[in-house]
Amino acid sequence: MIERMSIRELRDNLGRRVEAAHLTGAHTIVEKYGETQAVLVPYAWWAERQERGGQGTLAP
């Protein structure tokens, strides 16, 4: 499940969205003024991709 929300909406619902990511695997696309800024994904999803070859690393 993928949901889109503004940064403001995410601030108001951060706990709920983190829980949804962890418990159900939900991804949240974060937008600012209609432009995609970031994606909130489950840690397990991200970690699996790290093991596969570093896709999505946090390096600058």
DAWO-V577869 format. One record per residue. N is the residue number from 1. RES is the residue in one small letter. PSI is psi in whole degrees, -180 to 180 (* if undefined). Layout:
n:N res:RES psi:PSI
n:N res:RES psi:PSI
This chain:
n:1 res:m psi:131
n:2 res:i psi:130
n:3 res:e psi:144
n:4 res:r psi:139
n:5 res:m psi:158
n:6 res:s psi:165
n:7 res:i psi:-41
n:8 res:r psi:-45
n:9 res:e psi:-40
n:10 res:l psi:-43
n:11 res:r psi:-43
n:12 res:d psi:-21
n:13 res:n psi:20
n:14 res:l psi:-48
n:15 res:g psi:-43
n:16 res:r psi:-40
n:17 res:r psi:-37
n:18 res:v psi:-43
n:19 res:e psi:-43
n:20 res:a psi:-40
n:21 res:a psi:-47
n:22 res:h psi:-46
n:23 res:l psi:-34
n:24 res:t psi:-6
n:25 res:g psi:15
n:26 res:a psi:142
n:27 res:h psi:144
n:28 res:t psi:121
n:29 res:i psi:127
n:30 res:v psi:128
n:31 res:e psi:151
n:32 res:k psi:121
n:33 res:y psi:37
n:34 res:g psi:0
n:35 res:e psi:132
n:36 res:t psi:130
n:37 res:q psi:-36
n:38 res:a psi:171
n:39 res:v psi:131
n:40 res:l psi:119
n:41 res:v psi:160
n:42 res:p psi:143
n:43 res:y psi:-42
n:44 res:a psi:-38
n:45 res:w psi:-48
n:46 res:w psi:-46
n:47 res:a psi:-38
n:48 res:e psi:-40
n:49 res:r psi:-32
n:50 res:q psi:-42
n:51 res:e psi:-27
n:52 res:r psi:-4
n:53 res:g psi:21
n:54 res:g psi:13
n:55 res:q psi:131
n:56 res:g psi:28
n:57 res:t psi:161
n:58 res:l psi:2
n:59 res:a psi:144
n:60 res:p psi:*
